[in-house]
Amino acid sequence: MPNRPTRRTTLLLGLTLAAAPATALAATRYAPHADAAIQATGLDDPAKKEIAMKIVCSAENSSLDWKAQYKYIEDIDDGRGYTAGIIGFCSGTGDMLELVELYADRKPNNVLQKYLQALRRVNGSDSHSGLDPNYTKDWKTAAQDSAFQQCQNDERDRVYFNPAVAQGKSDGIRTLGQFCYYDAIVMHGPGSDSTSFGGIRKRALGKAKPPSQGGNETTYLNAFLDARVWAMKQEEAHSDTSRVDTAQRVFLRNGNFDLNTPLDWKVYGDPYHIG
């Protein structure tokens, strides 16, 4: 895979994740809105979710074959240690640790369990201490196990996908907007600082009202994408904003709020199509 910008900004070296795990933030800050009257079509429709996974994979892995990424693992030199799996779980940001803990709970004595202590020690850093030289090989072995694949699916949903969709529905935005939220959480994490999802949404809310507050959906989503681009440009690793400019903006300009196919977009200059 090309060394292209990915990953969340909540915790580079020195970060705060140890004090405030992303999963805790996801569980508390982005729970579904209590008002059941607010309804929006959903990215959680299975066909739309499949589209979402393909679009994110085009940006994260330069491919539409997201199911081939269970085995993916490398250090992309972004300060987050190893990046791996279908959503880019990182050894330096806590979500990889929680994934491997879940796998150990569900399947004790698996090939990755012996790395748990090392993953706890390197959390919050880019260190490979205790992981090299065999961690990447063992990750790829684990990725052949359907139980580990399901763990990846479940952690993706718990930490990233479900909170994004729930917040999107609460804000009254349709499938495209929910996807914009999901892609932002994947890259930036579900925290509340200015360059995490919570801060990006807060910046957008300062410029426009979401439909749930009587705002125009196009205006609000443009404000959200503006805020997203600002956050991306705060870090060199994320400075290529094509996943917004030549993908999400294209869908929005076309008024494709339900992410209906066919879809054509580019990321890093590479064209993609879903028929």
N, C-alpha and C positions, 0 to 999 in steps of 0.2 A: 504494500500500500504506500502511496506517496506520502511524504511527511507534510501533511496539510493541517491547517488549524482546526482543532477540535477542543472539546472539553470545557468543563465548568470553571468559573472564575472564583467561586466561593473560597477556595483555599489554595493559593499558591504557597510558596515557602513562608512560613510564619503565620499561617492562617488560624482561622477560628473554628474549624470544624470539630476539633476535639472537644471544644467547650459547647458547641451547639451542632450536633449531628444533623446532616441534611434530612435524614428521615424524620427526625423529630419536628423540624421545621415544616416538612411536607405534611405531616399528620395534623399539625396544629394550625398553620396559617392558611392552608388552602382547602379546608373542609368545604363540602357542598353548602351552598346558600340555603338557609332554612326555608325560604319562600318557594314552595313547590310550584307557585304560579308562573315563575320564570322558567320558560322552557326554550331550548334551542336544539336544532338538529345536532346529532352527535358524531364526533370522531370515534366514539366507542362502538359504532356500528362496525361489525367485523370487516366488511369490505372497505370501509373508510380507514379503519385501523391498519389494514394491510397496505393501503396507499401511503399512510403516514410513515410506516416503517420503511418503505422503499425510498421515500423522499429524504428522510433523515439519513438513511444509509448512503444515499448519493453524496451527501455532504461529509459524513463521517468516514466512509470507507470507499468512496468513488465507485460504487456499485449499487445495483438495485436488489441484489441477492442478499437480503439481510440475514436469512437463515444460515448463510455460509459464514457468518461472523461470530458464531458461538466460540469458535476456536481462535479467533483473532487475538493477538497480544503482541505489543511492542512498546518500547519507550520512545515517544515522539519528541522528547526533549522540550517539554512544555512546563517542567517543574512539578509534574504530578505523578512521577514514577511510571509504573506500567499502566498502559491503557489497554483494555481488553473487553471482549464480548460484544453482544449485540447493541449495547448502548454506551460503550466506552467506560466501563467501570474502572476506577483508578485506584492504584495502591496508595496514593497520597491523599485521597479525598474521602476515605471512609466507606464509600459505597461498595468497593471491592471486598473490604473486610466483612461487611454485613452480608454480602452475597456468599462468601465462603463459610461464614458462620451458619447461614441458613442451610447450605449444602451439608455441613457437618451434622446439623440437627436432623436432617431428613435421611441422611445416609452416612452413619458413623463409619470412621476408618477409611474414608475415601482418600484418593490420591492427593488432595489439596489440604487435608486437615492438618498435616504436619507443619504447614506454613502459617497457622493462625497466630502464633506468638510473634513471628517475624512481621506479619501484616499489622499487628497492633503496634509494634515498635516503629515501623516506618510511616504510620499514618500521620499525615500533616507534613510530609517531606517527599523528596524525590529519590530517597535512598532505596537501593536494592538489597540492603544488608539482610542476610538470612534467607533471601529469595534465590539469588544466583547460586549455582549455575543451572539448576534444573527446573526452576519454577515455570518457565515458559513451555518447556516440554511437557510437564505434568498438567499444565492448564489445557494444553491441546488434547491430552489423553482424557481429562475430565470432560471436555467438550463433546466427546463421543457418547457420553452417558446421557440418556434422555432425562434422568433425574436432575442433572446439572443444567441441562437446557431449560427445564421447567423452572428451576430456581432463577435463572436469568430472566425468563419471561415474567415471573412473579415479582421480582425486585424492580424490574423496569416499570411494571404497572403500579406497584405500591408507592415508589418514590417519585416517579416522573409522570407517567401517562395518566393515571387516575387523578392526581391532584391538578394537572393541567386541564383536563376535560371538565372536572368539577368546577374549577374557577371560571372556565370559559362559559359554561352553562349558567353559572351564577351571574356573570356579566352580560348574559343575553347575546353572546356572539355565536355564530353558527360554526360549521365544521372547519372552515378555513381559519377562523380566528382561534379556535381551539387548537388547531395545528400550530399556528404561530406561537401560542403559549407553550405547547409541548416542545417544539424545537428550541425555544428559549431556555426552558428548564433543562433540557438535555445538555446544552452547551454551558449555561451559566450557573446551574444549580438552583435549588428552591429556597435560597436564603433571603434575607431582607436587606442586605447592604446594597449600595447603589448599582453595582454591576451584577447582582444576582436577580433572579426572576422577580422577587418581591419589589426590589428597587426599580427595575425596569417598568413594571406595571404602575408603580407609584408615580414615576416620571410621566408616563402616558396619561394617567388620571389627572395630572396637573395641567394637561393641555386639552383634553377632550373627555366628554362623558361617554361611558359605554351605553349600549342600548337599554340595559336594565335600569339606567337612570335617565332615560329619555333621549340619549344621544344618538347620533347617526353612526351606523356601523362602519361605513367606509372611513369616515373622519377619525373615529376612534382607532381603528386598526392601523391607519397611517400614522397616527400619533404613537401607537405601540411600536411599530416597526422603526420609526424615527428614534425612539428611546432605545430600542434594541441595537441599532447601528451605533449609537453613541456608546453604549456599553461595550460593544465589540471593539471599538477603536481605542478603548482604554488599555488594551493589552495587545502587544505585537502579535502574539500567537493567533489572535482572532481578527486581525486587521483586514483580512479579505472578507468583505461583506456580501459576496455574491450569493450566498445561500438566502439572503434577504432580497438583494437588488434584482437578481435575474431568476428568482424562483417565487418567493412569496409575494413580492410586489407585482409580478406578472399575473399571478392568479387573482390578486386583488383588483388590478386594473381591468381585468376581464370580467369582473363581477362574479367570479366563480366561488361564491360563498359556501357552496356545498361540496367543493372539491370534486366536481363531476369530471369523469374522463371524457375525451382524451386530455391528457396533461402533457405539456411540453415546457421544459425549463432547462437552465444551465447552472452549474456550480463549478467554480474555478475554471470557467470557460468550456467545460465539457457538457455536451448536450445529453438530455435524458428524455424519455418518452414512456408514458403509460397509456395504453390504448383502451 
